[in-house]
Amino acid sequence: MCFVCHGDRAPAKLLNRNLPRGVTFPDPPLKNVEAEFRKNYHHPTFEDGGVHRRNETLPETDPRMPRHADCVDCHNPHLLSSTKKYAGIPGKRAGNQYTDVTTEYELCYRCHGASANLPGRYTNKKAEFSPGNPSFHPVEAEGKNSMVVSLIKPYKEKKVAPGDVSMITCGDCHASDDPSAPRGPHGSRYEHILVDNYSTRDNAPESAFAYALCYRCHSRSSILGNESFPYHALHIQGNTATLTGGTSCYTCHTAHGSTENKYLIRFNTDVVTPDSHGQLKFVERGVAKFSGECYLTCHGVEHSPKQY
């Protein structure tokens, strides 16, 4: 039903197609959301449609309930407006009551937070973005790291000038790969419904495309210039002398938040394993000169520790 106006079959006037010059209806024109769901990666609105239950409560408390993403899970078509995008969507607990969602991340937490039916290796994103963690991308609050030397303007650790950007949204990373497409994480040609490519593969060559998502905010030249970590380039690009490939940013960093370490450090245990003493950890030794120690084994090399 939604796609009668927001899809392929929408009347031309709603999408401003084939109208006389200077004539628009509506203003701004509607966009084709249906096309986004044909992309390789998308919310399963077609695959798992019809599972939504009237008056259901999210996050889900029953682990047996199937996951779903009907349009009405994110949109209330009767109450929303351009200024109240989340009107009518319950999602914030206040005592025993639920109040309407007011921010994007609260909407996302309805399914990607403390849901009892999280599948497989999916994790609680609300817990990861918590401002109480040692580090997190600044979705709920400004970050704790006061010196992120790779940030590209206008991004700043803390907002000082009016044009500074010190907080981001889920939609800054999860949305359509087409900037002219409808806003929101409906679909993308990139995995995880990302706006740009983000390779999580090990032994893969570094390129501006491989980590395009990271390089939207973090300077590639700063990262490969080892400004914050003296072995960044070696880890990401690999070692030509030993013919070993690089590893992904994902091998050492989480893109959401770390409950264990500063600097979004969380090791991917598919690649990184404990050292011979059973240790798998990062220890910070100094902020002013960016020094620390890693205790782990990676690519057959034991760090017990490796210091920098």
C-alpha positions as a Markdown table, in Angstrom:
| # | Residue | x | y | z |
|---|---|---|---|---|
| 1 | Met | 0.0 | 0.0 | 0.0 |
| 2 | Cys | 2.8 | 2.4 | 0.8 |
| 3 | Phe | 4.3 | 2.0 | -2.7 |
| 4 | Val | 1.1 | 3.2 | -4.3 |
| 5 | Cys | 2.6 | 6.7 | -3.7 |
| 6 | His | 6.2 | 5.9 | -2.8 |
| 7 | Gly | 7.0 | 3.3 | -5.4 |
| 8 | Asp | 7.3 | 2.4 | -9.1 |
| 9 | Arg | 3.6 | 2.7 | -9.8 |
| 10 | Ala | 3.2 | 6.1 | -8.1 |
| 11 | Pro | 1.3 | 8.6 | -10.3 |
| 12 | Ala | 3.7 | 10.8 | -12.2 |
| 13 | Lys | 2.5 | 13.9 | -10.5 |
| 14 | Leu | 3.6 | 12.6 | -7.1 |
| 15 | Leu | 7.1 | 12.0 | -8.3 |
| 16 | Asn | 7.1 | 15.2 | -10.5 |
| 17 | Arg | 7.6 | 13.1 | -13.6 |
| 18 | Asn | 6.5 | 14.4 | -17.0 |
| 19 | Leu | 5.0 | 17.6 | -15.6 |
| 20 | Pro | 4.9 | 20.9 | -17.5 |
| 21 | Arg | 7.9 | 23.2 | -16.9 |
| 22 | Gly | 7.5 | 25.0 | -13.6 |
| 23 | Val | 4.7 | 22.8 | -12.3 |
| 24 | Thr | 5.4 | 20.7 | -9.2 |
| 25 | Phe | 3.1 | 18.6 | -7.1 |
| 26 | Pro | 3.8 | 17.9 | -4.3 |
| 27 | Asp | 6.7 | 20.2 | -3.2 |
| 28 | Pro | 9.1 | 18.7 | -2.7 |
| 29 | Pro | 8.3 | 15.7 | -4.8 |
| 30 | Leu | 8.0 | 12.2 | -3.4 |
| 31 | Lys | 10.9 | 9.8 | -4.0 |
| 32 | Asn | 10.8 | 6.2 | -5.1 |
| 33 | Val | 11.5 | 4.1 | -1.9 |
| 34 | Glu | 10.5 | 0.9 | -3.6 |
| 35 | Ala | 13.6 | 1.0 | -5.8 |
| 36 | Glu | 15.8 | 1.0 | -2.7 |
| 37 | Phe | 14.5 | -2.4 | -1.7 |
| 38 | Arg | 15.7 | -4.0 | -4.9 |
| 39 | Lys | 19.3 | -3.4 | -4.0 |
| 40 | Asn | 21.5 | -6.2 | -2.7 |
| 41 | Tyr | 21.4 | -5.1 | 0.9 |
| 42 | His | 18.1 | -3.8 | 2.4 |
| 43 | His | 15.8 | -4.2 | 5.3 |
| 44 | Pro | 13.7 | -7.3 | 4.8 |
| 45 | Thr | 10.4 | -5.5 | 4.2 |
| 46 | Phe | 9.4 | -7.7 | 1.3 |
| 47 | Glu | 10.9 | -11.0 | 2.5 |
| 48 | Asp | 9.4 | -10.9 | 6.1 |
| 49 | Gly | 6.4 | -8.7 | 5.5 |
| 50 | Gly | 3.2 | -9.2 | 7.4 |
| 51 | Val | 4.9 | -10.3 | 10.7 |
| 52 | His | 4.2 | -6.9 | 12.4 |
| 53 | Arg | 1.6 | -7.2 | 15.2 |
| 54 | Arg | -0.7 | -4.5 | 16.2 |
| 55 | Asn | 0.3 | -3.0 | 19.5 |
| 56 | Glu | 3.5 | -5.0 | 19.6 |
| 57 | Thr | 6.2 | -3.8 | 22.1 |
| 58 | Leu | 9.8 | -3.3 | 20.9 |
| 59 | Pro | 12.5 | -4.1 | 21.8 |
| 60 | Glu | 11.2 | -7.7 | 21.5 |
| 61 | Thr | 11.0 | -9.6 | 24.8 |
| 62 | Asp | 10.2 | -13.0 | 23.2 |
| 63 | Pro | 13.2 | -14.8 | 21.7 |
| 64 | Arg | 10.9 | -16.9 | 19.6 |
| 65 | Met | 9.3 | -14.1 | 17.7 |
| 66 | Pro | 10.5 | -13.7 | 14.1 |
| 67 | Arg | 12.3 | -10.5 | 13.2 |
| 68 | His | 10.8 | -8.2 | 10.7 |
| 69 | Ala | 10.9 | -4.7 | 9.3 |
| 70 | Asp | 7.5 | -3.6 | 8.0 |
| 71 | Cys | 7.1 | 0.1 | 7.0 |
| 72 | Val | 5.0 | 0.7 | 10.1 |
| 73 | Asp | 7.8 | -0.5 | 12.4 |
| 74 | Cys | 9.6 | 2.8 | 11.6 |
| 75 | His | 6.8 | 5.0 | 10.3 |
| 76 | Asn | 3.4 | 6.0 | 11.6 |
| 77 | Pro | 1.7 | 7.1 | 8.4 |
| 78 | His | -1.1 | 8.8 | 10.4 |
| 79 | Leu | 0.9 | 11.0 | 12.7 |
| 80 | Leu | 4.3 | 11.7 | 11.1 |
| 81 | Ser | 5.1 | 15.1 | 9.6 |
| 82 | Ser | 8.2 | 16.8 | 8.1 |
| 83 | Thr | 8.9 | 18.2 | 11.6 |
| 84 | Lys | 7.9 | 15.1 | 13.6 |
| 85 | Lys | 9.4 | 12.2 | 11.7 |
| 86 | Tyr | 9.0 | 9.7 | 14.6 |
| 87 | Ala | 5.6 | 10.8 | 15.9 |
| 88 | Gly | 3.5 | 7.8 | 17.0 |
| 89 | Ile | 6.5 | 5.4 | 17.3 |
| 90 | Pro | 6.9 | 4.2 | 20.9 |
| 91 | Gly | 10.4 | 3.4 | 21.9 |
| 92 | Lys | 11.6 | 5.1 | 25.0 |
| 93 | Arg | 10.8 | 3.6 | 28.4 |
| 94 | Ala | 9.9 | 6.0 | 31.2 |
| 95 | Gly | 9.1 | 3.8 | 34.2 |
| 96 | Asn | 6.4 | 1.4 | 33.1 |
| 97 | Gln | 5.4 | 3.6 | 30.2 |
| 98 | Tyr | 6.7 | 4.0 | 26.7 |
| 99 | Thr | 7.0 | 7.5 | 25.2 |
| 100 | Asp | 7.4 | 8.4 | 21.5 |
| 101 | Val | 10.8 | 8.2 | 19.8 |
| 102 | Thr | 12.4 | 11.6 | 19.3 |
| 103 | Thr | 15.8 | 10.7 | 17.8 |
| 104 | Glu | 17.0 | 8.4 | 15.1 |
| 105 | Tyr | 19.1 | 6.2 | 17.4 |
| 106 | Glu | 16.1 | 5.5 | 19.6 |
| 107 | Leu | 14.2 | 4.3 | 16.6 |
| 108 | Cys | 17.1 | 2.0 | 15.6 |
| 109 | Tyr | 17.3 | 0.6 | 19.1 |
| 110 | Arg | 13.7 | -0.7 | 18.8 |
| 111 | Cys | 15.1 | -3.6 | 16.8 |
| 112 | His | 18.9 | -3.3 | 17.2 |
| 113 | Gly | 19.1 | -2.7 | 21.0 |
| 114 | Ala | 18.1 | -5.1 | 23.7 |
| 115 | Ser | 15.9 | -7.3 | 21.6 |
| 116 | Ala | 15.5 | -10.9 | 22.9 |
| 117 | Asn | 15.5 | -12.2 | 19.3 |
| 118 | Leu | 18.8 | -10.8 | 18.1 |
| 119 | Pro | 20.1 | -13.3 | 15.6 |
| 120 | Gly | 23.5 | -15.0 | 15.5 |
| 121 | Arg | 26.4 | -12.7 | 16.2 |
| 122 | Tyr | 24.3 | -9.5 | 16.2 |
| 123 | Thr | 25.0 | -7.4 | 19.3 |
| 124 | Asn | 23.1 | -4.8 | 21.3 |
| 125 | Lys | 23.9 | -1.5 | 19.7 |
| 126 | Lys | 22.4 | 0.5 | 22.5 |
| 127 | Ala | 24.9 | -1.1 | 24.9 |
| 128 | Glu | 27.8 | -0.3 | 22.4 |
| 129 | Phe | 26.9 | 3.3 | 21.9 |
| 130 | Ser | 26.4 | 4.0 | 25.6 |
| 131 | Pro | 28.2 | 7.2 | 26.7 |
| 132 | Gly | 29.4 | 5.2 | 29.8 |
| 133 | Asn | 31.7 | 3.1 | 27.6 |
| 134 | Pro | 35.5 | 3.8 | 27.4 |
| 135 | Ser | 34.9 | 4.8 | 23.7 |
| 136 | Phe | 32.1 | 5.1 | 21.2 |
| 137 | His | 31.2 | 6.9 | 18.0 |
| 138 | Pro | 29.4 | 10.1 | 19.1 |
| 139 | Val | 25.8 | 9.1 | 18.4 |
| 140 | Glu | 24.2 | 9.7 | 21.8 |
| 141 | Ala | 26.9 | 12.1 | 23.1 |
| 142 | Glu | 30.1 | 13.7 | 22.1 |
| 143 | Gly | 33.1 | 11.2 | 22.2 |
| 144 | Lys | 35.5 | 10.9 | 25.1 |
| 145 | Asn | 38.7 | 11.0 | 23.0 |
| 146 | Ser | 39.9 | 14.6 | 23.1 |
| 147 | Met | 42.4 | 14.2 | 20.3 |
| 148 | Val | 41.4 | 12.4 | 17.1 |
| 149 | Val | 44.1 | 13.7 | 14.7 |
| 150 | Ser | 42.7 | 12.1 | 11.6 |
| 151 | Leu | 39.3 | 13.9 | 11.7 |
| 152 | Ile | 38.5 | 15.9 | 8.6 |
| 153 | Lys | 36.8 | 19.3 | 8.9 |
| 154 | Pro | 34.1 | 20.1 | 10.0 |
| 155 | Tyr | 34.3 | 17.1 | 12.3 |
| 156 | Lys | 35.7 | 17.9 | 15.7 |
| 157 | Glu | 36.0 | 15.9 | 19.0 |
| 158 | Lys | 34.1 | 18.6 | 20.8 |
| 159 | Lys | 31.9 | 21.3 | 19.3 |
| 160 | Val | 33.5 | 24.8 | 19.7 |
| 161 | Ala | 32.6 | 26.9 | 16.6 |
| 162 | Pro | 29.1 | 27.0 | 15.2 |
| 163 | Gly | 30.1 | 25.0 | 12.1 |
| 164 | Asp | 31.8 | 22.1 | 14.0 |
| 165 | Val | 30.2 | 18.7 | 13.9 |
| 166 | Ser | 30.9 | 16.7 | 17.0 |
| 167 | Met | 28.0 | 14.2 | 16.8 |
| 168 | Ile | 26.8 | 11.9 | 14.1 |
| 169 | Thr | 23.7 | 9.8 | 13.5 |
| 170 | Cys | 23.1 | 6.2 | 12.5 |
| 171 | Gly | 22.0 | 7.5 | 9.1 |
| 172 | Asp | 25.4 | 9.0 | 8.5 |
| 173 | Cys | 26.7 | 5.5 | 8.0 |
| 174 | His | 23.6 | 3.4 | 7.3 |
| 175 | Ala | 21.6 | 4.7 | 4.4 |
| 176 | Ser | 21.4 | 4.6 | 0.6 |
| 177 | Asp | 24.6 | 4.6 | -1.5 |
| 178 | Asp | 22.8 | 7.2 | -3.7 |
| 179 | Pro | 22.7 | 10.6 | -2.1 |
| 180 | Ser | 19.7 | 11.6 | -4.2 |
| 181 | Ala | 17.7 | 8.6 | -2.9 |
| 182 | Pro | 15.1 | 8.7 | -0.2 |
| 183 | Arg | 16.7 | 9.3 | 3.2 |
| 184 | Gly | 16.9 | 6.4 | 5.6 |
| 185 | Pro | 18.4 | 2.8 | 5.7 |
| 186 | His | 16.0 | 1.3 | 3.2 |
| 187 | Gly | 18.6 | -0.2 | 0.9 |
| 188 | Ser | 22.1 | 0.1 | -0.4 |
| 189 | Arg | 24.5 | -1.7 | -2.8 |
| 190 | Tyr | 27.0 | -1.9 | 0.1 |
| 191 | Glu | 26.8 | -4.6 | 2.8 |
| 192 | His | 25.1 | -3.7 | 6.1 |
| 193 | Ile | 23.1 | -1.0 | 4.2 |
| 194 | Leu | 26.1 | 1.4 | 4.3 |
| 195 | Val | 26.4 | 4.6 | 2.4 |
| 196 | Asp | 29.9 | 3.7 | 1.3 |
| 197 | Asn | 32.1 | 0.6 | 1.0 |
| 198 | Tyr | 33.7 | -0.9 | 4.1 |
| 199 | Ser | 35.8 | -4.0 | 3.7 |
| 200 | Thr | 36.1 | -6.2 | 6.8 |
| 201 | Arg | 38.3 | -8.8 | 5.0 |
| 202 | Asp | 41.7 | -9.8 | 6.2 |
| 203 | Asn | 44.7 | -10.0 | 3.8 |
| 204 | Ala | 43.1 | -7.5 | 1.5 |
| 205 | Pro | 44.7 | -4.5 | -0.3 |
| 206 | Glu | 44.2 | -1.1 | 1.1 |
| 207 | Ser | 42.5 | 1.5 | -1.2 |
| 208 | Ala | 40.4 | 4.6 | -1.0 |
| 209 | Phe | 37.4 | 2.4 | -2.0 |
| 210 | Ala | 38.1 | -0.5 | 0.5 |
| 211 | Tyr | 37.6 | 1.8 | 3.5 |
| 212 | Ala | 35.6 | 4.6 | 1.8 |
| 213 | Leu | 33.2 | 4.7 | 4.8 |
| 214 | Cys | 36.0 | 5.4 | 7.3 |
| 215 | Tyr | 37.6 | 7.9 | 5.0 |
| 216 | Arg | 34.4 | 10.0 | 4.8 |
| 217 | Cys | 35.4 | 11.4 | 8.3 |
| 218 | His | 39.0 | 10.3 | 8.8 |
| 219 | Ser | 41.8 | 11.5 | 6.6 |
| 220 | Arg | 43.4 | 8.7 | 4.6 |
| 221 | Ser | 46.7 | 10.5 | 4.4 |
| 222 | Ser | 46.7 | 10.9 | 8.2 |
| 223 | Ile | 46.0 | 7.2 | 8.8 |
| 224 | Leu | 48.6 | 6.0 | 6.3 |
| 225 | Gly | 51.0 | 8.7 | 7.5 |
| 226 | Asn | 50.9 | 7.0 | 11.0 |
| 227 | Glu | 50.0 | 10.2 | 12.8 |
| 228 | Ser | 48.2 | 8.5 | 15.6 |
| 229 | Phe | 49.6 | 5.0 | 15.5 |
| 230 | Pro | 53.1 | 4.4 | 14.1 |
| 231 | Tyr | 52.1 | 1.1 | 12.5 |
| 232 | His | 48.8 | 2.0 | 10.9 |
| 233 | Ala | 50.1 | 1.8 | 7.4 |
| 234 | Leu | 51.9 | -1.5 | 8.0 |
| 235 | His | 48.7 | -3.1 | 9.4 |
| 236 | Ile | 46.4 | -1.8 | 6.7 |
| 237 | Gln | 48.6 | -2.0 | 3.7 |
| 238 | Gly | 50.6 | -5.1 | 4.6 |
| 239 | Asn | 54.3 | -5.8 | 4.3 |
| 240 | Thr | 55.6 | -6.1 | 0.7 |
| 241 | Ala | 58.9 | -7.5 | 1.9 |
| 242 | Thr | 57.2 | -10.6 | 3.4 |
| 243 | Leu | 54.4 | -10.6 | 0.8 |
| 244 | Thr | 51.7 | -10.4 | 3.5 |
| 245 | Gly | 48.5 | -8.5 | 2.8 |
| 246 | Gly | 47.0 | -5.9 | 5.0 |
| 247 | Thr | 44.1 | -6.3 | 7.4 |
| 248 | Ser | 40.9 | -4.3 | 7.8 |
| 249 | Cys | 40.2 | -1.5 | 10.2 |
| 250 | Tyr | 37.6 | -3.9 | 11.6 |
| 251 | Thr | 40.3 | -6.3 | 12.8 |
| 252 | Cys | 41.2 | -3.8 | 15.6 |
| 253 | His | 38.3 | -1.4 | 15.8 |
| 254 | Thr | 34.6 | -1.5 | 16.3 |
| 255 | Ala | 32.5 | 1.0 | 14.3 |
| 256 | His | 30.0 | 1.4 | 17.1 |
| 257 | Gly | 31.5 | 1.5 | 20.6 |
| 258 | Ser | 33.9 | -0.5 | 22.7 |
| 259 | Thr | 32.9 | -1.7 | 26.2 |
| 260 | Glu | 36.6 | -2.6 | 26.8 |
| 261 | Asn | 39.0 | 0.0 | 25.5 |
| 262 | Lys | 39.5 | 3.5 | 24.4 |
| 263 | Tyr | 39.9 | 4.4 | 20.7 |
| 264 | Leu | 37.2 | 2.0 | 19.6 |
| 265 | Ile | 39.6 | -0.8 | 20.0 |
| 266 | Arg | 37.9 | -4.2 | 19.9 |
| 267 | Phe | 39.8 | -7.1 | 18.4 |
| 268 | Asn | 38.1 | -9.3 | 15.7 |
| 269 | Thr | 38.7 | -12.8 | 17.2 |
| 270 | Asp | 38.3 | -14.4 | 13.7 |
| 271 | Val | 41.7 | -12.9 | 13.0 |
| 272 | Val | 43.2 | -12.0 | 16.3 |
| 273 | Thr | 43.8 | -14.7 | 19.0 |
| 274 | Pro | 45.3 | -14.7 | 22.5 |
| 275 | Asp | 49.1 | -14.8 | 22.9 |
| 276 | Ser | 50.8 | -17.9 | 24.4 |
| 277 | His | 49.9 | -16.7 | 27.9 |
| 278 | Gly | 46.2 | -16.5 | 27.1 |
| 279 | Gln | 46.2 | -12.7 | 26.9 |
| 280 | Leu | 44.2 | -10.7 | 24.5 |
| 281 | Lys | 44.2 | -7.0 | 25.4 |
| 282 | Phe | 45.3 | -3.5 | 24.7 |
| 283 | Val | 47.0 | -1.3 | 27.3 |
| 284 | Glu | 47.4 | 2.4 | 26.9 |
| 285 | Arg | 50.7 | 3.8 | 28.1 |
| 286 | Gly | 50.5 | 7.5 | 27.2 |
| 287 | Val | 48.2 | 9.9 | 25.5 |
| 288 | Ala | 50.5 | 12.8 | 24.6 |
| 289 | Lys | 52.7 | 10.6 | 22.4 |
| 290 | Phe | 50.2 | 7.9 | 21.6 |
| 291 | Ser | 51.9 | 4.9 | 23.2 |
| 292 | Gly | 50.6 | 1.5 | 24.2 |
| 293 | Glu | 51.0 | -2.2 | 24.3 |
| 294 | Cys | 49.1 | -5.1 | 22.6 |
| 295 | Tyr | 49.0 | -8.6 | 24.0 |
| 296 | Leu | 47.8 | -11.0 | 21.2 |
| 297 | Thr | 48.7 | -13.2 | 18.3 |
| 298 | Cys | 47.9 | -12.0 | 14.8 |
| 299 | His | 49.0 | -13.5 | 11.4 |
| 300 | Gly | 51.3 | -15.9 | 13.3 |
| 301 | Val | 53.1 | -13.0 | 15.0 |
| 302 | Glu | 52.9 | -13.0 | 18.8 |
| 303 | His | 52.6 | -9.7 | 20.6 |
| 304 | Ser | 53.6 | -10.3 | 24.2 |
| 305 | Pro | 53.6 | -7.4 | 24.1 |
| 306 | Lys | 54.3 | -5.4 | 21.0 |
| 307 | Gln | 55.0 | -1.8 | 22.2 |
| 308 | Tyr | 54.7 | 1.5 | 20.4 |
